[in-house]
């Protein structure tokens, strides 16, 4: 009954070799034992079927919103997304479960295109969650996006935090640097789906300096799609709808004068400033075309010019 099936009086009497009185007494016992917040007990007088309607454990609207978000992130493979969806279906009222199931129909067609086709993210999340909770070092291989080829050097580090942003899960890991005399390690951001064979390391402890404990909040506030490169202070002249740019650039601001009025450039643009990772800034600027001009830093201006020149050279061949 809890799984949505019904029990018929006549069928149950024959199957269990019991009387009608005993069956009804059992049904009464079940009815009284049910938590009222979770189930409604029903008896169809015409068919003599007894069944339950599950009430919302999580509100339908909240469940529907969560499903939409998960499908929109495209983070999970189809099998994992189907498993998550079916578990969420069981949290809503029986009468509304079909509406959530209809969302899962996207998995059967071609409308759901996950960014990662593997179906082991949940297992990996569990592994790193445990390592973070226990502050236990791990050893791992990592498949990076270096166009020159992948390095198969085995790494050792301690996971500090796990978070999700822009289609992917990321892990913040502190790694020691044995080649440095003072053993000055660094904190790195890794994409969860690119780990290969992560394992708990026999070494029980790894000391992480306080200044290396970068948390996910500080990463989020400086990140646009890419968490690599050094952190830079930037100034952009933006000629589009600037609130949309502020939404995309964490912790960004529009330059204002002493009276609190937005400073406008000669061509009607505004000046946006803040801090973010170099490669993320570069990617964002390249995606804005002529709407953006970089004012600072000079290193980003040079990188954008070089990239544009290489692009132009490709069309002149």
C-alpha positions as CSV (number, residue, x, y, z in Angstrom):
1,X,0.0,0.0,0.0
2,X,2.9,2.4,0.8
3,X,4.2,1.7,-2.7
4,X,0.9,2.8,-4.3
5,X,-0.7,-0.7,-4.6
6,X,-4.2,-1.6,-3.3
7,X,-5.3,-4.6,-1.3
8,X,-8.6,-6.2,-2.2
9,X,-10.8,-7.8,0.5
10,X,-11.8,-11.0,-1.3
11,X,-8.3,-11.6,-2.8
12,X,-6.6,-11.1,0.6
13,X,-9.0,-13.4,2.4
14,X,-8.2,-16.2,-0.1
15,X,-4.4,-15.5,-0.2
16,X,-3.9,-15.3,3.6
17,X,-6.7,-17.8,4.6
18,X,-8.4,-15.3,6.9
19,X,-11.9,-14.2,7.6
20,X,-13.4,-10.9,6.6
21,X,-13.5,-9.8,10.2
22,X,-9.8,-10.5,10.6
23,X,-8.9,-8.6,7.4
24,X,-10.9,-5.6,8.5
25,X,-9.3,-5.7,11.9
26,X,-5.9,-5.6,10.2
27,X,-6.9,-2.7,8.1
28,X,-8.1,-0.8,11.1
29,X,-4.8,-1.5,12.8
30,X,-2.9,-0.2,9.8
31,X,-5.1,2.9,9.6
32,X,-4.5,3.8,13.2
33,X,-0.8,3.2,12.9
34,X,-0.3,5.5,9.9
35,X,1.1,9.0,10.5
36,X,-1.7,11.4,9.5
37,X,0.8,13.9,8.1
38,X,2.1,11.4,5.6
39,X,-0.8,9.2,4.4
40,X,-4.5,9.2,3.8
41,X,-6.2,5.8,4.3
42,X,-9.0,4.9,1.7
43,X,-11.6,2.2,1.3
44,X,-13.4,2.0,-2.1
45,X,-16.8,0.6,-1.1
46,X,-17.6,-0.4,-4.7
47,X,-14.5,-2.6,-5.3
48,X,-13.6,-3.3,-1.6
49,X,-10.1,-2.1,-2.4
50,X,-8.0,-0.6,0.4
51,X,-5.3,1.9,-0.5
52,X,-3.2,4.8,0.6
53,X,-2.6,8.3,-0.8
54,X,0.7,9.7,0.2
55,X,0.7,13.3,1.2
56,X,3.4,15.8,0.4
57,X,6.6,15.1,2.4
58,X,8.2,17.9,0.5
59,X,5.8,20.4,-1.1
60,X,4.9,19.7,-4.7
61,X,6.0,23.2,-5.8
62,X,9.3,22.9,-4.1
63,X,9.9,19.4,-5.6
64,X,8.9,20.7,-9.0
65,X,11.3,23.6,-8.7
66,X,14.2,21.3,-7.6
67,X,13.6,19.0,-10.5
68,X,13.6,21.9,-13.0
69,X,16.9,23.2,-11.5
70,X,18.5,19.7,-11.6
71,X,17.5,19.2,-15.3
72,X,18.7,22.7,-16.1
73,X,22.1,22.2,-14.6
74,X,22.7,19.1,-16.9
75,X,25.3,18.0,-14.3
76,X,24.1,14.4,-13.9
77,X,24.2,11.6,-16.4
78,X,20.8,10.2,-17.5
79,X,20.8,7.2,-15.2
80,X,21.7,9.3,-12.1
81,X,19.2,11.9,-13.0
82,X,16.5,9.3,-13.4
83,X,17.4,7.8,-10.0
84,X,17.3,11.2,-8.3
85,X,14.0,12.1,-10.0
86,X,12.3,8.8,-8.9
87,X,13.4,9.4,-5.3
88,X,11.9,13.0,-5.5
89,X,8.7,11.6,-6.9
90,X,8.1,9.6,-3.7
91,X,8.2,12.8,-1.7
92,X,5.0,14.3,-3.2
93,X,1.3,13.6,-3.0
94,X,0.2,10.5,-4.9
95,X,-2.1,12.5,-7.1
96,X,0.6,14.8,-8.2
97,X,3.4,12.3,-8.8
98,X,2.6,12.0,-12.5
99,X,3.5,15.7,-13.0
100,X,7.0,15.0,-11.7
101,X,7.2,11.9,-13.8
102,X,6.4,13.9,-16.9
103,X,9.5,16.0,-16.3
104,X,11.6,12.7,-16.3
105,X,10.3,11.9,-19.7
106,X,13.0,14.3,-21.0
107,X,15.5,11.7,-20.1
108,X,14.0,9.2,-22.6
109,X,14.3,11.6,-25.6
110,X,17.1,13.8,-26.7
111,X,16.0,17.0,-24.9
112,X,18.2,16.3,-21.9
113,X,21.9,16.6,-22.8
114,X,24.1,16.1,-19.8
115,X,27.5,17.8,-19.8
116,X,29.0,14.7,-18.2
117,X,27.7,11.3,-19.5
118,X,29.2,9.3,-16.6
119,X,26.9,8.2,-13.9
120,X,29.2,8.2,-10.9
121,X,29.0,11.7,-9.7
122,X,26.9,10.8,-6.6
123,X,29.5,8.2,-5.6
124,X,32.3,10.8,-6.1
125,X,30.4,13.4,-4.1
126,X,30.1,10.9,-1.3
127,X,33.9,10.1,-1.4
128,X,34.9,13.8,-1.3
129,X,32.3,14.7,1.3
130,X,33.8,12.0,3.6
131,X,37.4,13.2,3.0
132,X,36.4,16.8,3.7
133,X,34.5,15.8,6.9
134,X,37.4,13.7,8.2
135,X,40.1,16.1,6.9
136,X,41.8,13.1,5.4
137,X,44.4,13.4,2.6
138,X,43.7,11.7,-0.7
139,X,45.8,10.6,-3.7
140,X,44.5,11.2,-7.2
141,X,45.2,11.5,-10.8
142,X,43.6,14.4,-12.7
143,X,42.6,14.8,-16.3
144,X,43.1,18.5,-17.0
145,X,42.2,20.6,-20.0
146,X,45.8,21.3,-21.0
147,X,46.0,21.3,-24.8
148,X,49.6,20.1,-24.6
149,X,48.5,16.8,-23.1
150,X,47.5,15.3,-19.8
151,X,50.0,14.9,-16.9
152,X,49.8,11.5,-15.2
153,X,51.6,12.6,-12.1
154,X,50.0,11.2,-9.0
155,X,48.9,14.1,-6.7
156,X,48.4,14.1,-2.9
157,X,46.3,16.7,-1.2
158,X,43.5,17.4,1.3
159,X,40.0,18.3,0.1
160,X,38.8,21.5,1.8
161,X,35.4,22.1,0.2
162,X,33.0,20.9,-2.5
163,X,30.6,23.2,-4.4
164,X,28.6,23.4,-7.6
165,X,28.8,26.2,-10.2
166,X,28.1,26.6,-13.9
167,X,27.2,23.0,-14.9
168,X,30.0,21.3,-12.8
169,X,30.9,20.2,-9.3
170,X,34.3,21.5,-8.0
171,X,36.6,20.4,-5.2
172,X,39.0,22.8,-3.5
173,X,42.1,20.9,-2.5
174,X,45.3,22.0,-0.7
175,X,48.5,20.4,-2.1
176,X,51.9,20.5,-0.5
177,X,55.0,21.4,-2.6
178,X,57.9,19.1,-1.6
179,X,60.2,20.9,-4.0
180,X,59.9,24.1,-2.0
181,X,62.3,24.4,0.9
182,X,59.6,25.9,3.1
183,X,57.1,23.5,1.7
184,X,54.8,26.3,0.7
185,X,51.8,24.5,-0.7
186,X,49.0,25.9,-2.8
187,X,45.2,25.6,-2.9
188,X,43.7,24.4,-6.2
189,X,40.3,24.1,-7.7
190,X,39.5,20.8,-9.5
191,X,36.5,19.7,-11.5
192,X,34.9,16.7,-9.9
193,X,34.3,14.7,-13.1
194,X,37.9,14.9,-14.1
195,X,39.4,13.0,-11.2
196,X,40.8,9.5,-11.9
197,X,41.0,6.9,-9.2
198,X,40.9,9.1,-6.1
199,X,41.8,7.1,-3.0
200,X,42.2,7.8,0.7
201,X,45.9,8.2,1.3
202,X,47.7,6.1,4.0
203,X,49.0,9.3,5.5
204,X,46.7,10.2,8.3
205,X,47.3,14.0,8.5
206,X,48.3,16.9,6.3
207,X,48.7,20.3,7.9
208,X,46.9,23.1,6.0
209,X,48.1,26.7,6.8
210,X,45.3,29.0,7.7
211,X,46.0,31.3,4.8
212,X,45.6,28.4,2.4
213,X,42.1,27.5,3.6
214,X,40.2,29.0,0.7
215,X,36.5,28.5,1.1
216,X,33.9,28.0,-1.6
217,X,32.3,31.4,-0.9
218,X,35.5,33.3,-1.7
219,X,35.9,31.2,-4.9
220,X,32.3,31.9,-6.0
221,X,32.7,35.6,-5.5
222,X,35.7,35.7,-7.9
223,X,34.6,33.2,-10.4
224,X,33.0,33.3,-13.9
225,X,33.0,29.9,-15.5
226,X,36.7,29.4,-14.9
227,X,38.5,29.2,-11.5
228,X,42.0,29.3,-12.9
229,X,44.7,31.9,-13.2
230,X,45.6,34.6,-10.7
231,X,43.1,36.9,-9.0
232,X,43.0,40.3,-10.7
233,X,41.4,43.6,-10.0
234,X,39.6,44.7,-13.2
235,X,37.9,47.7,-14.8
236,X,35.7,47.3,-17.8
237,X,33.8,49.8,-19.9
238,X,30.5,48.1,-20.6
239,X,28.1,49.4,-23.3
240,X,25.2,46.9,-22.9
241,X,22.5,46.5,-20.3
242,X,24.8,46.7,-17.3
243,X,22.5,45.0,-14.7
244,X,22.9,41.8,-16.7
245,X,26.7,42.1,-16.6
246,X,26.6,42.6,-12.8
247,X,24.5,39.4,-12.5
248,X,27.2,37.5,-14.4
249,X,30.2,38.9,-12.5
250,X,30.2,38.1,-8.8
251,X,30.9,41.0,-6.4
252,X,31.1,43.5,-9.3
253,X,30.2,47.2,-8.9
254,X,29.4,50.1,-11.2
255,X,31.6,53.1,-10.7
256,X,29.8,56.2,-9.3
257,X,30.8,59.8,-8.6
258,X,31.0,61.5,-5.2
259,X,27.3,62.2,-5.4
260,X,26.3,58.6,-6.0
261,X,25.5,59.0,-9.7
262,X,26.7,56.4,-12.2
263,X,29.7,57.5,-14.1
264,X,29.1,57.4,-17.9
265,X,31.8,57.3,-20.6
266,X,31.7,59.4,-23.7
267,X,30.1,56.6,-25.7
268,X,27.4,56.0,-23.1
269,X,29.0,53.1,-21.4
270,X,29.5,52.5,-17.6
271,X,32.6,51.4,-15.8
272,X,32.3,48.0,-14.0
273,X,35.0,47.0,-11.5
274,X,35.7,44.1,-9.1
275,X,38.0,41.1,-8.6
276,X,37.9,37.7,-10.3
277,X,40.2,35.0,-11.8
278,X,42.2,36.0,-14.8
279,X,41.0,33.3,-17.1
280,X,37.4,33.8,-16.1
281,X,37.7,37.5,-16.8
282,X,39.3,36.8,-20.2
283,X,36.5,34.4,-21.1
284,X,33.8,36.8,-20.1
285,X,35.3,39.7,-22.1
286,X,35.7,37.6,-25.2
287,X,32.0,36.6,-25.0
288,X,30.8,40.2,-24.9
289,X,32.4,41.4,-28.2
290,X,32.3,45.1,-28.9
291,X,30.2,45.8,-25.8
292,X,33.3,45.6,-23.6
293,X,36.6,47.4,-23.5
294,X,39.1,46.5,-20.8
295,X,40.6,49.4,-18.9
296,X,42.7,47.4,-16.4
297,X,44.8,45.5,-15.7
298,X,47.3,45.8,-18.5
299,X,48.0,42.0,-18.5
300,X,44.4,41.3,-19.4
301,X,44.4,44.0,-22.1
302,X,47.5,42.4,-23.7
303,X,46.0,38.9,-23.5
304,X,42.7,40.1,-25.2
305,X,44.7,41.9,-27.9
306,X,46.8,38.8,-28.6
307,X,43.8,36.5,-28.7
308,X,42.0,38.8,-31.1
309,X,45.0,39.1,-33.3
310,X,45.3,35.3,-33.5
311,X,41.6,35.1,-34.3
312,X,42.1,37.6,-37.1
313,X,45.2,35.8,-38.4
314,X,43.1,32.7,-38.7
315,X,40.7,34.4,-41.2
316,X,43.5,35.9,-43.3
317,X,45.0,32.5,-44.2
